[in-house]
Amino acid sequence: MTKDATKPVILWFRKDLRLGDNKALDAAHLSGRPIIPFYIREPEAAGTGPLGAAQCWWLHHSLDALDSSLRERQGRLVLAGGRALEVLRAVIGTSGADAVFWNRRYDPAGMSIDIRIKHELEKQAIEVQSFGGQLLHEPSRLVTGGGTPYRVYTPFWRALENAGEPEPPMDAPPKLHLAQELPASDMLDSWGLLPKKPDWARDFADLWTPGEQGAREKLRAFVEHGLAGYKENRDHPARDATSMLSPHLALGEISPARIWDETRGLSKQVPAADIVHFRKEIAWREFSYHLLFHFPHLASANWNDRFDGFEWRNDG
């Protein structure tokens, strides 16, 4: 069925708060339809509990940075809070959107929500498309010779090495067809993500710049000044020897594919052992999602059920 090119598509941002190397955004752009950039503060997606206070600080500034990038392209980020299915249905009703695009999540809580939303929206004849991009490779791609998931990191790393280079990262489209008629949005400040009195985060900005641009700058600085010697220096806490990319990756301000790509072709400047050891850290993140994807009970149960009866000693 041919879609009406005048009806908008909802681009649902989650842990992918970036415009560059964002497959859902690229697909929405190529559809030619007006794009509604949308973020939902969804309580049910927090499978491990609510965000910590420092995470809230980061989220506020990351959303603000994404909104600024969209405003540079004559758009803005629409914010809403609540259960995702209810919020999406409301926005579809007010905007006339007939499609929702998102990048896939791989944690058990997120996957469960997305499956239910896709099922319910498709019953309403709403197009739903999901894309990769949070990982180097889809978890279903890397399996043993017997077709089963990996359970041990070292064989997983070998499989990742042999899987070939991930798709090269794409820059953000220079122009986006962003919808000009947008649904009502929450004010970011109304979410109360920032500390007030005392403002214990007042010095955070001296070290951190949340957002896509801050992530790119942090990666560039690490590749130029920290990657050489990484294998040895990373084990010394007193040395400034890590990439400091973890919080940027956590909210998807930069893709793992871009990080991986930035370490290619450096053999003349950086020892191969340093590059491999840094890439192995990215692979640990991949392996964690691989396990959660294939063994979702890990989020709430022991990996080895022999520990189910373990006699823990509680303080107090």
Buried (B, 14 or more C-beta within 10 A) or exposed (E): EEEEEEBBBBBBBBBBBBBBBBBBBBBBBEBEBBBBBBBBBBEEBEBEEEBEEBBBBBBBBBBBBBBBBBEEBEBBBBBBEBBBBEBBBBBBEEBEBBBBBBBBBBBBBBBBBBEEBBEBBEEEEBBBBBBBBBBBBEBEEBBEEEEEBBBEBEEBBEBBEEEEEBBEBBEBBEEBBBBEEBBEBBEBEEBEBBBEEEEEBEEBEEEBBBBBBBBBEBBEEBBEEBBBBBBEBBEEEEEEBBBBBEBBBBBBBBBBBBBBBBBEEBEEEBBEEBBBBBBBBBBEBBBBBBBBBBBBEBEEEEEEEEEEEEEEEEEE
